[in-house]
Amino acid sequence: MSLQELSDRAAVEDLASRLAYAQDDRDFGALRALFTDVILLEMFGVPLSEVAADDLTAKAAATIPKWAFTQHWAANVLVEFDGDRAAVRSNGTTYVHSPAEPGVADYCVTREYINLGCVRTDKGWLIDRVTIVRDAPAEGNWGVYTAAHQREETHG
């Protein structure tokens, strides 16, 4: 493997980690910097669609802070290259926490496959496709997960 191939692999693998950390750090500027201007997005059974990266970032900025704490993991990262394109596959786990009434679980853990399409640009490697497939039942209180999304939809 050449030095360029090693460098590309490290840069692309790094995108998966940066995606997780940017969300947990609530650093939405860093989150936006990971994407091309328009991405293809497919999540949890919602059909593949084009989304402006600015819109995706704004949605994340409106939703993530509604949880008291989040932690995203990307593990077992595999990268396959095809010229200036890369396909990244990882196993993801997402933990979200919000205070709840006594005796009610205050967290939700989901597990998913995270597939990223990446492209080499003049700014370096960027994500231009995100596909997330939930592959296991959630643990904890699913309401903790959905409540933030419902608050975002009803209160903008």
Residue pairs with C-beta under 8 A, 6 or more apart in sequence:
1 9
5 81
8 81
8 86
8 120
8 125
9 79
9 81
11 124
11 125
12 79
12 81
12 86
12 88
12 118
12 125
13 77
13 79
13 88
15 34
15 88
15 116
15 118
15 125
15 126
15 127
16 74
16 77
16 88
16 90
16 114
16 116
17 74
18 30
18 34
19 31
19 34
19 72
19 74
19 114
19 116
19 127
20 72
20 73
20 74
20 92
21 27
21 30
21 72
22 28
22 30
22 31
22 34
23 31
23 60
23 64
23 70
23 72
24 70
24 71
24 72
26 61
26 64
26 65
28 57
28 60
28 61
31 57
31 60
32 53
32 54
32 57
34 126
34 127
35 53
35 56
35 57
35 126
35 127
35 128
36 53
36 119
36 121
36 126
36 127
36 128
37 52
37 53
37 54
38 50
38 51
38 52
38 53
38 128
39 50
39 51
39 53
39 56
39 127
39 128
39 129
39 130
40 48
40 49
40 50
40 51
40 117
40 128
40 129
40 130
41 48
41 49
41 50
41 51
41 56
41 129
41 130
41 131
42 48
42 49
42 130
42 131
42 132
43 130
43 131
43 132
44 132
44 133
44 134
48 131
59 152
62 152
62 156
63 148
63 149
63 152
64 70
64 148
66 98
66 147
66 148
66 151
66 152
67 96
67 97
67 98
67 144
67 148
68 97
68 98
68 99
69 95
69 96
69 97
70 94
70 95
70 96
70 97
71 94
71 95
72 92
72 93
72 94
72 95
73 92
73 93
73 94
74 90
74 91
74 92
74 114
75 90
75 91
75 92
75 93
76 90
76 91
77 88
77 89
77 90
78 88
78 89
78 90
79 86
79 87
79 88
80 86
80 87
84 119
84 120
85 117
85 118
85 119
85 120
86 117
86 118
86 119
86 120
86 125
87 115
87 116
87 117
87 118
88 114
88 115
88 116
88 117
88 118
89 113
89 114
89 115
90 113
90 114
90 116
91 111
91 112
91 113
91 114
92 111
92 112
92 113
92 114
92 132
93 109
93 110
93 111
93 112
94 109
94 110
94 111
94 112
95 107
95 108
95 109
96 107
96 108
96 144
96 145
96 148
97 106
97 107
97 144
98 106
98 107
98 144
98 147
98 148
99 106
100 106
100 141
100 144
104 141
105 140
105 141
105 144
106 140
106 141
106 144
107 140
107 141
107 144
108 138
108 139
108 140
108 141
108 142
108 143
108 144
108 145
109 138
109 139
109 140
110 134
110 136
110 138
110 145
111 134
111 135
111 136
112 132
112 133
112 134
112 135
113 131
113 132
113 133
113 135
114 130
114 131
114 132
115 129
115 130
115 131
115 132
115 133
116 127
116 129
116 130
116 131
117 127
117 128
117 129
117 130
118 125
118 126
118 127
118 128
119 125
119 126
119 128
138 145
